Amino acid sequence: MASDIHAAASKRFPRNLPTTLTAVAHGTNTARDGRDRYPCRISNRFVRTRNGRFRRTTALCVNVSGGNFNYVFDMA
């Protein structure tokens, strides 16, 4: 699921991701009743370090049954 978010960001680079995105669980035993879909809130912000600036993207994803995950990554 996190790789789907990263792939979407790579395709849109250098533009930001939209503020909402849906990640979907992959696999054979996915329930298909809403628990395999994770609506995500996306935050894009620039961070300045000694080596320069880069964009830090944070995704907070929660499904209907309360399962959640955070995914944070940086892009140059």
C-alpha positions in Angstrom: 0.0 0.0 0.0 2.8 2.4 0.8 4.4 1.6 -2.5 1.2 2.8 -4.3 1.5 6.2 -2.5 5.2 6.5 -3.4 4.5 5.6 -7.0 1.8 8.2 -7.3 4.2 10.8 -5.8 6.9 9.8 -8.3 4.5 10.1 -11.3 3.5 13.6 -10.2 7.0 14.9 -9.2 7.7 17.9 -8.9 4.0 18.6 -8.2 2.5 17.8 -4.9 0.2 14.9 -4.2 -3.4 15.8 -3.7 -4.6 16.2 -0.1 -6.6 13.0 -0.3 -5.7 9.6 -1.8 -7.0 6.1 -1.3 -4.6 3.2 -0.7 -5.9 -0.3 -1.4 -4.7 -3.6 0.2 -3.4 -6.1 -2.3 -3.5 -9.8 -1.9 -5.6 -12.9 -2.0 -7.5 -12.6 1.3 -8.7 -9.0 1.1 -12.2 -8.7 2.3 -13.6 -6.2 -0.3 -16.0 -4.8 2.3 -14.2 -1.6 3.0 -11.5 -2.9 5.3 -9.1 -3.1 2.3 -9.5 0.5 1.4 -7.5 3.1 3.3 -8.5 6.8 2.7 -5.4 8.9 3.3 -4.8 12.5 4.3 -1.7 13.8 2.6 0.6 16.6 3.9 3.3 18.0 1.6 5.8 20.4 3.0 9.4 21.6 2.3 12.1 20.9 4.8 15.4 22.8 4.7 18.7 21.1 5.8 22.4 21.8 5.4 22.3 19.8 2.1 19.5 21.8 0.6 15.7 21.6 0.5 13.5 18.6 -0.1 9.8 17.8 0.1 8.6 15.7 3.0 5.3 13.9 2.3 3.3 12.4 5.1 0.3 10.1 4.6 -2.0 9.2 7.4 -4.3 6.4 6.3 -7.3 4.9 8.3 -9.8 2.3 7.2 -13.4 1.8 8.4 -12.6 -0.7 11.1 -9.9 1.6 12.6 -6.8 0.0 11.2 -4.3 2.7 10.3 -0.7 3.4 9.1 1.5 6.4 8.6 3.9 6.6 5.7 6.5 9.4 5.6 9.1 9.8 2.8 11.3 12.5 1.3 11.8 13.5 -2.3 14.5 15.8 -3.6 
